[in-house]
Amino acid sequence: MFLQHLNILQFKNIEEKSIDFHKKIVALVGNNATGKTNVLDAIHYLSMTKSYFSSSDTMNIQNNKDYFVLFGKFDNGTETFEVSCSVKKNNGKQVFLNQKPYQKLSEHIGKIPIIVIAPQDLSLITDYADTRRKFIDALISKLDKEYLQALIQYQAALQNRNALLKQGETAYSQQDLIDIYNLQLVQFGSIVLQKRISFFNEIKETLSSTYQLLQDNQEVLELRYISTIQNDFLRELQQSLSKDIRMGYTTVGIHRDDFEIILNHYPAKNYTSQGQQKTIVFALKWMELLYIYQKTNIPPILLVDDIYDRLDEKRLYKLLHFLLSDIVGQVFLTDTHPERILKLFEGQELQVVNMEK
């Protein structure tokens, strides 16, 4: 996948910007607050119909403006196509493919395979389960429409069930409705759970070998899926009803599941250095990229924010080997020191975009 042209209008701190891209490696350089990361986020928006760095669409509109518009021209090796996205205050979001609007935004997911590596990705190791679930859900959803639709239906049923639970003990009088939501959670949750477990089994060897290449050692990295569902999901939902009413939310289900990151048989959260954690995150992201490439045969776009963050010289040159791989379509990276980028990619085809000009 190759991004040929990008237009940005009133997005975050960028008033207006138009850039043509013509190299595999694109370095966005400049001081802090010049919009480097926001360019990466604009590219992510055109791929995933949402920001990578903020949860609210309207927060991405430039101050004192009413809307933002993004436009990109892409080439996937067999066709060239255009994607545009606009968000207006109080008027929602629209995404267009070749000037035709999508009826559902989920139809666009997977059209432009993309991976992001950013400093805050360390939260995959240090944060709560919700961060790790979102990572897995986003990854599988890029490739599996059945998974994405099952996840959407599950979340709708979960929201309805939780709304009843918040009513307190009066929820007991609506047992028939609770039974319907239970069945929906089981129907769609079972699809999600099965596909998650299959995914974890499939990527096991790739993840371990990638980490060993980056670290140049034989340390073993693995992921362990942890489910709140023990045996019979429907029965467990029924048995947890009184507890759920007390708590005001559904306490068992795939929305509560997690996965543990294990290095040499110990939790990475507690027994790793920052350098190891950064390498673990890159191994996870490379696993994601390789998984997508194997399923689609399209080299994904890779966005790397602040490439020198917490990486020593040795790890950087290990990383370089991956970035130049044929299974990466195009790489966009940011740094505040252009001379470091020029040294790192010496002898390679590199396009440098100075964000201060």
HELIX and SHEET records of a PDB file:
HELIX    1   1 LYS A   36  MET A   48  1                                  13    
HELIX    2   2 THR A   58  ASN A   60  5                                   3    
HELIX    3   3 LEU A  105  GLU A  107  5                                   3    
HELIX    4   4 PRO A  119  LEU A  122  5                                   4    
HELIX    5   5 SER A  123  THR A  126  1                                   4    
HELIX    6   6 ALA A  129  SER A  141  1                                  13    
HELIX    7   7 LYS A  145  LEU A  165  1                                  21    
HELIX    8   8 GLY A  168  GLN A  174  5                                   7    
HELIX    9   9 GLN A  175  GLN A  215  1                                  41    
HELIX   10  10 PHE A  233  GLN A  239  1                                   7    
HELIX   11  11 LEU A  241  MET A  247  1                                   7    
HELIX   12  12 ILE A  254  ARG A  256  5                                   3    
HELIX   13  13 ALA A  268  TYR A  271  1                                   4    
HELIX   14  14 GLN A  274  THR A  296  1                                  23    
HELIX   15  15 GLU A  313  LEU A  323  1                                  11    
HELIX   16  16 PRO A  338  LEU A  344  1                                   7    
SHEET    1   A 6 ILE A  14  ASP A  20  0                                        
SHEET    2   A 6 PHE A   2  PHE A  11 -1                                        
SHEET    3   A 6 TYR A  67  ASP A  75 -1                                        
SHEET    4   A 6 THR A  80  LYS A  88 -1                                        
SHEET    5   A 6 GLY A  92  LEU A  97 -1                                        
SHEET    6   A 6 LYS A 100  PRO A 101 -1                                        
SHEET    1   B 5 ILE A 114  ILE A 117  0                                        
SHEET    2   B 5 ILE A 301  VAL A 304  1                                        
SHEET    3   B 5 GLN A 330  ASP A 335  1                                        
SHEET    4   B 5 ILE A  25  VAL A  29  1                                        
SHEET    5   B 5 LEU A 350  ASN A 354  1                                        
SHEET    1   C 3 LEU A 221  ILE A 226  0                                        
SHEET    2   C 3 ASP A 258  LEU A 263 -1                                        
SHEET    3   C 3 TYR A 266  PRO A 267 -1                                        
END                                                                             
